[in-house]
Amino acid sequence: MTGTTTTATPRATHPTAPATPPASRRAPLPLLLAVGVAALVATVLVAVTIGPADLSVGEVARSIGTHLGLPVTPVDPRFDAIVWELRLPRVLTGAAVGAGLALAGAVMQSLTRNPLADPYLLGLSSGASLGAVAVLVVGVAVLLPVAAFVGAMAALVATLALARSQGTLAPGRAVLAGLAVSQLAAAGTSFVIFWTATGDSYREILSWLLGSLAGATWTSVAIAGVAVLVVGTVVVLAGQRLDAFAFGDTSAAALGIDVDRTRWTLMTLVALLTGAMVAVSGAIGFVGLVLPHAVGALTGPAHRRLLPVAALAGAVLLVWADTLARTVFDPRELPVGIVTALVGVPVFAVLLRRGRGSAWT
């Protein structure tokens, strides 16, 4: 008697989603988006009420409504100034930065097929930090966004040049080149601070390098918000191309995708996005690393589902992290990057344990 053995074809896994439920058991995307938007709106309203001044959600909503021209009863001018000029720009900036970092992390993890990738992988954040610190120490803060953009793009160009030094461009070589460029930019940042910073500027620069939203204004909201909307729209529309990268470059090319052009176009957009986030908030870690993994467990690997939900989750996470940073030790304030690290490390450790035996290992 002759038996036959059937070998199941292995299913491709995505580095950002180590363990996902079957498609039939996942919540539909409209429901996930509706819950995410509701959570973000509630988070913004509640976070604005938290602080030394005693405000209610109703007062916050009325203040916002007044400035939007809605027929609502105006609040006390003092409370209106606290909401509109101080807290709301900071909260909205935090939401935009969190969304941007989550998007950047998800795209980087897909393009490099590296589950540990984040906006820092190719030296983008370090390059942006170098550019920003260079203008901070000379007192030209108005050029900070431009300097951060230039620094991020310079880091990307240096990484690509180093990665292509042997004629080919592989994700693994790009990662190693990015680490080298990141260390070089970090050394440059330290040199600039050591050589030029004096007096209280050390403390200001250190706080910024650890991530801080303390100086957020409506200009910060505009810079981060526009970057997230533009880049986010482009990468969501490119979701199917990002899905193809999970199967490798050869499979992606077989599907008709120009692999090099797509990868580096999206990486350039991520560099711009990272520069915008660093310009308004400084260097904030772990959001872009952890969020795509955590959200991927709910949405599955498809980027048309993963990216918008990750952006909403990142926005909510960073708003609450910044709220903790500015209130736990009031009147002193922690850099928000410390809070994201304290939260992100244990969460990432749990995700690593649950990901054993999957695409993570």
Salt bridges, closest charged atoms under 4 A:
ASP76 OD2 - ARG78 NH2 3.14
ASP80 OD2 - HIS67 NE2 2.97
ASP243 OD1 - HIS303 ND1 2.69
ASP249 OD1 - ARG113 NH1 2.93
ASP249 OD1 - ARG263 NH2 2.78
ASP322 OD2 - ARG90 NE 2.77
GLU333 OE2 - ARG90 NH2 2.64
